[in-house]
Amino acid sequence: MPHIARRFLLSGSRLALAGFLTGLTGLLLFVPLSGHAPAVTAAYGTSLMAMSVVTVLGAGATVMVVQRLAGARRRPGREDVPAVGEPDPATRELHDLCALVLLGTALLPPLLVLVGTLVWLTDDTGLAAVAYWSRAPGMVFVPLGAMISGLLVLEDRQRVQLRIAVENLVLVAAAAVLLARVDLSPVRVLLAVGFVGVLVDGFTFLRLRYRLGEGSGARLGAVLRG
């Protein structure tokens, strides 16, 4: 029992710290905006709030992967030998999850357009729309990255997520300092901040996919390739 409690404490602490550092990277991008009018900072804050809808969906995808695959491991009858040419039950479960998450990814564009339209209609300056649309493309990586994060949790490899969160924090801090030293117009600084966010999202997904490794990573790659 003490061993289980210790493992739970370590795993939970790593996940919580990784989540905290990920949130901190978003706050760091306020640094290059601080030299502009309050409306610029408010526009970026509005875009972050709007995209939190997608972030919550991504967190739900992580929980779904952990819950369903962990349940599949304990489910009676899963030890049955599959027929010739059929995938094993664990692979089928993973493929079903991949298909579900990919469906969610396909539904993201209309959701992003809907949220972006609401931002545009409720923003008098137009800056919030600029901040939102410059950052929105990176949201496509959220469900896929969340699915891989769930697989890493099942493999008890939360330190991978923590390492990536630390790397992202360093990269974004450097980008924030650089942008703060450059004299940009409000629109251009919002575009630059959004571009940095998209790069970080894409780079995060690639590193998660790479560090997942072989085995389940190979099956995931096969599904993603179609």
C-alpha positions in Angstrom: 0.0 0.0 0.0 2.8 2.6 0.8 4.4 1.7 -2.6 1.1 2.4 -4.4 0.6 5.7 -2.5 4.2 6.8 -3.3 3.8 5.9 -7.0 0.5 7.8 -7.1 2.1 10.8 -5.4 5.0 10.9 -7.8 2.9 10.4 -11.0 0.3 12.9 -9.9 3.0 15.5 -9.0 4.7 15.1 -12.4 1.4 15.5 -14.2 0.4 18.5 -12.1 3.7 20.2 -12.5 3.7 19.6 -16.3 0.2 21.2 -16.4 1.4 24.2 -14.3 4.4 24.8 -16.6 2.2 24.5 -19.7 -0.1 27.2 -18.3 2.9 29.3 -17.4 4.2 29.3 -21.0 0.9 30.9 -22.1 1.4 33.6 -19.4 4.9 34.3 -20.5 3.6 35.5 -23.9 2.0 38.4 -22.1 5.5 39.8 -21.6 5.9 41.2 -25.2 2.4 42.6 -25.0 3.0 44.5 -21.8 4.5 47.5 -23.6 1.4 48.1 -25.6 -2.0 49.5 -24.8 -4.3 47.5 -22.4 -6.5 46.6 -25.3 -3.8 44.5 -26.8 -3.3 42.5 -23.6 -7.0 42.2 -23.2 -7.3 40.9 -26.8 -4.7 38.1 -26.1 -6.5 37.2 -22.9 -9.8 37.0 -24.7 -8.3 34.6 -27.3 -6.9 32.4 -24.5 -10.3 32.2 -22.9 -11.9 31.3 -26.2 -9.5 28.5 -26.9 -9.9 27.1 -23.5 -12.9 25.3 -24.9 -10.6 23.2 -27.1 -8.1 22.7 -24.2 -10.8 21.3 -22.0 -11.8 18.9 -24.9 -8.2 17.8 -25.1 -8.0 17.1 -21.4 -11.2 15.0 -21.8 -9.4 13.0 -24.6 -6.6 12.2 -22.2 -8.9 11.0 -19.5 -10.9 9.0 -22.1 -7.7 7.2 -23.3 -6.6 6.3 -19.8 -10.0 5.2 -18.6 -10.8 3.0 -21.7 -7.5 1.4 -22.2 -6.9 0.8 -18.5 -10.4 -0.7 -18.3 -9.7 -2.9 -21.3 -6.6 -4.3 -19.6 -8.7 -5.4 -16.6 -11.7 -6.6 -18.6 -12.3 -10.3 -18.5 -12.0 -12.2 -21.8 -9.3 -9.9 -23.1 -6.8 -12.7 -22.8 -8.5 -14.6 -25.7 -6.3 -15.4 -28.7 -7.5 -13.4 -31.8 -8.3 -15.2 -35.0 -5.7 -15.3 -37.7 -5.4 -11.9 -39.5 -7.3 -10.1 -36.7 -5.6 -7.5 -34.4 -5.4 -8.3 -30.8 -8.0 -6.8 -28.4 -5.6 -4.1 -27.1 -4.8 -3.0 -30.7 -8.5 -2.9 -31.6 -9.2 -0.8 -28.5 -6.4 1.6 -29.5 -7.6 1.8 -33.1 -11.1 2.6 -31.9 -9.8 5.4 -29.7 -7.6 6.7 -32.5 -10.6 6.8 -34.8 -12.7 8.6 -32.1 -10.0 11.2 -31.5 -9.4 11.7 -35.2 -13.1 12.3 -35.6 -12.9 15.0 -32.9 -9.9 16.5 -34.8 -12.0 16.6 -38.0 -14.8 18.5 -36.1 -12.3 21.0 -34.7 -12.3 23.4 -37.8 -16.1 24.2 -37.6 -15.8 24.5 -33.8 -12.9 26.9 -34.2 -14.8 28.9 -36.8 -17.8 29.1 -34.6 -15.8 30.3 -31.6 -13.8 32.7 -33.8 -17.0 34.2 -35.2 -18.3 34.8 -31.7 -15.0 36.5 -30.8 -15.2 38.7 -33.9 -18.8 39.7 -33.2 -18.1 40.7 -29.6 -14.8 42.6 -30.2 -15.0 46.2 -31.2 -11.3 46.7 -31.8 -10.7 43.6 -34.0 -7.5 42.8 -32.0 -9.1 39.8 -30.3 -9.9 38.3 -33.6 -6.3 38.8 -34.8 -5.0 37.1 -31.6 -7.5 34.2 -31.9 -6.9 33.4 -35.6 -3.1 33.6 -35.3 -3.2 31.1 -32.5 -6.1 28.8 -33.6 -4.2 26.6 -36.1 -2.2 25.1 -33.2 -5.3 23.8 -31.6 -5.5 21.1 -34.2 -2.7 19.3 -32.4 -4.5 19.3 -29.1 -6.6 16.2 -29.4 -3.8 14.1 -30.9 -1.3 15.3 -28.3 -3.8 14.5 -25.6 -4.3 11.0 -26.9 -0.5 10.4 -26.8 -0.4 11.9 -23.3 -2.9 9.4 -22.2 -0.8 6.5 -23.6 2.2 7.9 -21.8 0.3 8.0 -18.5 -0.7 4.3 -19.0 3.0 3.5 -19.5 3.9 5.4 -16.3 6.1 7.9 -18.3 4.8 11.2 -16.9 8.4 12.4 -16.8 8.3 12.7 -20.6 5.5 15.2 -20.4 7.3 17.0 -17.6 10.5 17.2 -19.7 8.6 18.6 -22.7 6.8 21.1 -20.5 10.2 22.4 -19.2 11.6 22.6 -22.7 8.6 24.5 -23.9 8.9 26.9 -21.0 12.5 27.7 -21.9 11.7 28.1 -25.6 8.7 30.4 -25.0 10.7 32.4 -22.4 13.4 33.1 -25.0 10.8 34.0 -27.6 9.0 36.3 -25.2 12.2 38.2 -24.3 13.1 38.5 -28.0 9.7 39.8 -29.0 9.8 42.3 -26.1 13.0 43.8 -27.5 11.5 44.3 -31.0 9.3 47.3 -31.7 6.2 45.9 -33.3 2.7 47.3 -34.0 -0.2 45.8 -31.9 -1.4 43.7 -34.9 2.1 42.4 -35.6 3.0 41.5 -32.1 -0.3 39.6 -31.7 0.5 37.7 -34.9 4.0 37.0 -33.7 2.7 35.7 -30.3 0.2 33.5 -32.1 2.8 32.1 -34.4 5.0 31.2 -31.5 2.1 29.4 -29.9 1.4 27.4 -33.1 5.1 26.4 -33.4 5.1 25.2 -29.8 2.0 23.2 -30.2 3.3 21.5 -33.4 6.7 20.9 -31.9 5.1 19.5 -28.7 3.1 17.0 -30.7 6.1 15.8 -32.7 8.2 15.3 -29.5 5.3 13.4 -27.8 5.0 11.2 -30.9 8.7 10.6 -31.1 9.1 9.8 -27.4 6.2 7.4 -27.3 8.6 5.0 -29.1 7.8 1.7 -30.6 4.9 -0.7 -29.7 1.8 1.4 -29.1 3.5 4.2 -30.9 3.8 2.1 -34.0 0.1 1.2 -33.9 -0.8 4.9 -33.4 1.4 5.8 -36.3 -0.3 3.3 -38.5 -3.7 4.7 -37.7 -2.6 8.3 -38.2 -1.2 7.4 -41.6 -4.7 6.0 -42.6 
